[in-house]
Structures are given as C-alpha cells and as structure tokens.
Amino acid sequence: MKKGFTLVELSIVLVIIGLLIGGILVAQSMIDSVKAQSFIRQIGQINIAASNFKTKYNYLPGDSPFHSAAGDGDNKLEDSNINSGSTTYVRDFNYEFSNFWVHLQQDGFLAKEYSTLSADASSGIVVGTHIPSASGASSKNAGILPYYHSFYSYGKYKYIFCDWSTTTTELIWTSWGNQSPIFTPMQAFSIDVKMDDGITGFATSPNVYSYTGNVLGYGPTGADTCYSSSANNTYLTNSDIGCCMMVNMFIQTGQTQ
C-alpha cells in the first residue's frame, strides 16, 4: 500500500514554495531599487557638472563659445536644424547638441567618469563613444542624450534615456523611430517614485516622464507597454522592457531652463 503525503506535509511544502516566491520577489525589488539609486546618482552627477560649467562660463555645455568646437552662446542647445530656424527642437546629433559632453570633458567635468566622447556620429551613435552609458538600465546599449525643445513650458532642457543601437545614420529620430526601451515598467516606476511622483505622462508628470521607444514626447505614449493611460498613467507591473525615460535638466539655481 502506497503512502501519500499528509495534509501537514503538503502544507509545509506550500509554505516553503510561498517563501521561495516571496524571497524572489523581494530580491527583484531590491535589485530594482539598487538600479534606481544608481540611475539617480548618475543624474545628480551630470546635473552638478552641467550646473558648475554654466556657473563658470555662463553658457551651457555645447553652447559655450570658449570651447572647441565653439557654440554660438545664444543660451540654446542647438543642432543645425534649430540654428537654421527649420525646427524648434533637436533632431540631429551635430553642432552644439553633439558637443554637450565634449565641452564638459574638455573642462575636466566627467573626464574621469567616462571615456573621452566624440561629437562625430556620422555613422551612427555608439554608446560609450559618443554618449555616456545609462546606469541602472536593463539594456547594455542604454545611453544618455541631452535634449532641447522650445515647446516645453515646464523645462526646455531634458535628458533622454533610451537604447540607441538602431540609430544607423546621423539622424537621431528618422521617422521618430530610432529609440528602443531600456527599462521595465517596474524599474521605471522605482526611478520615478524616488525622483518625482511615481506616475508618467507628458503633461501630468513633466519632471520624470516615461514613454515607449518609437515616439518622442508628443502626448502620452506607451500605453499597454510601459503604463496604463486608462488608470491615471500608472506604470504596469510586468517585467518586459518597455520604457524609455525623459528627466528634466536642472541647472544652476535648481530651476529648469
């Protein structure tokens, strides 16, 4: 006669399984928290460097006429399109926009933290060669770009965190489709809740804003991938990589420019 498991034994097994699952969830939450803190430290480091640069020269990195290649000193972080008057937002990796990191490093800011970065990305943006890698991201091709758009009344300057490995030409946003997500919704939420309000949305949460990788900031994007637009722009709870991020650039006085 075969002896089966008693109810007590089954209960013990179920308790052990529950503890294991709970431990895994707690461990994942801790990992996401550590990644979020790494990301936030990096943002703080870059903001301090950009703020000190502006305090010293009264110009943004890239816009400074005292560095090589010289900017025009008009207090805008421009690409050639903005400079010519054809757009009001950065579109191409060239001119002052591409010299943001170069100017910082020429003056010694972030020179130890990142390898020497180049402004020439005519064959495509490479993380670690043209822009710094983003801390705390799930993608190894995650990189940081500064951004300027005159439309943003609540902060014209931002940092953009995406995967840029699909960018094969100098145009950054050809057909607005060269960015790929780098965070899971829960990782993005962990960052957002520590830096801002824990919700996303172009107008509702402008300081830290998450979106999908194929549209840059024009209205809430990312529903069903990064967050739920039908539930107050709250982040989803899945573990799929579905979020890019934009974070306001705070300069000098702590106010967005």
N, C-alpha and C positions, 0 to 999 in steps of 0.2 A: 504494500500500500504506500503510494507516494505521499510525502508530507508537503503541504503547501505553505506559503507564507502566512503567518498570523496577522491579524489587524494591527497589532503593535509593531511588528516588523515592517509592514507596509507603511505605517505612519512614520516610522523612523526614516525610511528611505525617502518618503515625500518631503520630510523636514530637511534632510540633507540636500536634496535636489533644490528645494527652495532657497536654502542658504547659499548654495553654489551660484544660483541665478542672481540672487541679491548681491553677492560679492562681485560678480562680473559687472553688474550694472553700476555698483558703487565705484569699482575700479575704472570703468569707462568714464564716469562722471568726473573722477579725479584727474584722469588724463586730459579730458576736455578743459577742465579748469586750469591745469598747468599750461596747456597750449594757449588758452585765452590770456593768461598772465604774461606769457612770452610775447604775444602779439601786442598787448597793451604797453609793455615795456619798450618795444621797438618803436611804436608810435610816439611815445614820450621822448625817446632818444632823438628821433628825427625832428620832432617839433622844437625841441630845445636847440638843436643845431641850426634849423632854419630861422628861429627867432633870434639867436645870437648873431647869425650872419646879417639879418636885417638891421639889428641894433647897431652893428659895427659899420655897415655901409649904407644904410637907409634904402637898400634895394633887396628884393627877393633874389635868392639864388637863381641863376639863369638870366635874370633881367639886369644884373649888375654890369655897368659899362667899364668897370675896373678889372674884369676878369676875361679870360680867353676861353671860348670866343665871346666877344663883348655883346651884351644886351643893349637895348636902347634906353633903358632907365625910365620907362613910362609907367612903372608900377603895375604892369601886367605880365603874366607868364604866358608868352605868346608862341604859337607856331607860325609858319609862314602864311597860313590862311587868315589868322587873326590880324597879323601885321599888314597884310594887303587889303584888309577890310572885307574879304569874301565870306567870313564866318565870324560868329561871336563866341566860339568855343574851340578848344583844342581838338584837332583831328589827326595831325601828322606828328611823328617823332622827329622833329627838326627844330632849328632856330633856338629860341630861349628855352622852350619846353624840354628839349633834349639835353640842355646844358645845366638843368637844375642840379643834378647830382655831381656833375663835373665841377661846377663853381664851388659847391660845398667842399669837395675833396681838395681842390686847389688851395683853399684857405685852411686846410687841415682838419675841417669838420668831417667826421665819419671816415677819415682816411684809414684809421686803424681797424674800424669795424667791418669795412667792406673792401674787397679788392678794387683796384683802380677801374673806374667805369668809363665807358666810351660813349660819345654822342653820335657816332656814326652807326646807324642801324639800317643802312640802305638795303641789306639783305634779310632784314627781319630782326625783331627784338629778341635778344637772348638774355635770360635771367642770369645774373652774375657777371655779364659782360657789359650790358647797357643799363640795367636797373638792378637794385638790390633784391634779393630773395625775401619773401614774406615769412616771418616767424609764425609758428603755430598752425600752419595750413596743412591740409592732407595731400596737397599736390606738390611734387618736387619742382614743378615749373611755375610755382606761385611767385609773382613779382609785384613790385610797388611802382606806380606811376603817380606823379602829381597831376593835377587837372585844374583847368580854369574854364569857367562858363559864366558869362555876364548875366545869364538868366537867373542864377541862384541869388535871390534876395537875402537868404539866410546864410550865406557863405559861398563866395565865388570860387574859393580855392579848396580843393579836396585831394585826398589820396585815394587811389583806386587799387584794390587788391584783387587780382584775377590770375588765371593761367594764360600766359601769352604765347604758348608754344605753337599755336596755329597761325600766328602772325608771320607770314612769309614775305611780305613786302614792307616798304617803309610806311605805308598807310596803316595806321593802328586800327581804325574802325571801318574798313572797307565793307560797305553794306551793313555796318553795325553788327558784324558777326564774328569778330576775331578774339573774343574773350571766352574763356571757359571757367566754370565754377571751381572753387578751391576749398570750400568749407561745407560740412554737413549742416543742416538746419540747426542742430543742437550745438554745434561748435559756434556757429554764427550767433545763436541766442546767448551763449555763455559770454561771448565778447560784448554783445550789445547790452546785456543787462548790467555788466560791470562798467561800461563806458557811457551808457545812455539810459534808455527806458525799457529795453527788452522787447520792443516792437519795431517793425520796419515799415517802410512806406515813404514815397518821395516827398510828400507834403506833411505827413503826420509825424515823422520821426527823422528830421533832416540831419542831425548830428552824426548818427551812425545809421547807415541805410544799406540794406541787403537786397540783392536782385539776382536774376539769372545771368548767364554769361553772354547772351546774344543781343541785349538791348541795354543802352547806357543811360539809365536815369530818367527816361521820359515817361513819367507816370509809373504807378506800381506794377512791377513785373516780377515774375517768379511764383505766382500762384500755382499750387499743386506741385511745385518743385522745391521751393525754398520756404514759402509761407502761405498762409491762407488769407486771401483778400476778403473772404466772406466772414471771417472771425476776427475782425479788428486788426488785421495784418499781423497776426501772431505766427510765430515760427512753427513749422511742422515738427514732428517728433521722430522722423525717420533718420536712418544713418547713411542715406545716399548723399553724395557730393552734389549739392545743388545751388550753392550760394556764392556770389561774389560780394564784395563789400566796398562801400564808399565811406570815408571818415573825414569830417571837416578838418581842415588845416588851421590850427590855432597859432597865431603869430604875434610875437612881441607882447601885447597887452593882455593876451588871452581871448581877444575878440577875433572872430573870423573876418577875413579881409574881403 
